[in-house]
């Protein structure tokens, strides 16, 4: 069994954190991250120093803080921490990991009103029929 080193896990976390920050239009800065976190964290704020440690491979946040970060960034805590979503799709009796981009797309679709969801459903059905032809 190949177990990643603690350093590799922190580096991976930092890379995903920085990438997710950019994806939501935030600068990967300790000050920006701490400010965004503290606006949502309630009674459990973080210091700029703690945010800096997350951004520079020094530490990984605790699970409760990881959940707050994932909400800010629009990603799952599993993806942010481990680089994969622990969500599986049953397909012909087997479990298949769902890629992170698909999870984000589904989350976006779920935010749509029912009429817009129906439009997306119709569009996907039409595209699938065209592929089969």
KACOR-V121632 format. One line per field, one symbol per residue. ss: DSSP state (H for helix, E for strand, C for the rest). psi: psi as a letter, one per 40 degrees, with the letter a starting at -180 (. if undefined). burial: I if it has 16 or more other C-alpha atoms within 10 Angstrom, else O. A space follows every 10 residues. Layout:
# KACOR-V121632
ss = ???
psi = ???
burial = ???
This chain:
# KACOR-V121632
ss = CCCCCHHHHH HHHHHHHHHH HHHCCCCCCH HHHHHHHHHH HCCCCCCHHH HHHHHCCCCC CCHHHHHHHH HHHCCCHHHH HHCCCCCEEE ECCEEEECCH HHHHHHHHHH CCCHHHHHHH HHHHHHHHHH HHC
psi = hhhiiddddd dddddddddd dddefihgid ddddddddde ebegiiiddd ddddefedih iidddddddd ddefiidddd deeihghihh hfeihhhhid dddddddddd eiiddddddd dddddddddd dd.
burial = OOOOOOOOII IIIIIIIIII IOOOOOOIOI OOIIIIIIOO IOOOOIOIOI IIIIIIIOII IOOOIIIIII OIIIIIIIII IOIOIOOOOO OOOOOOOOOI OOOOOOOOOO OOOOOOOOOO OOOOOOOOOO OOO
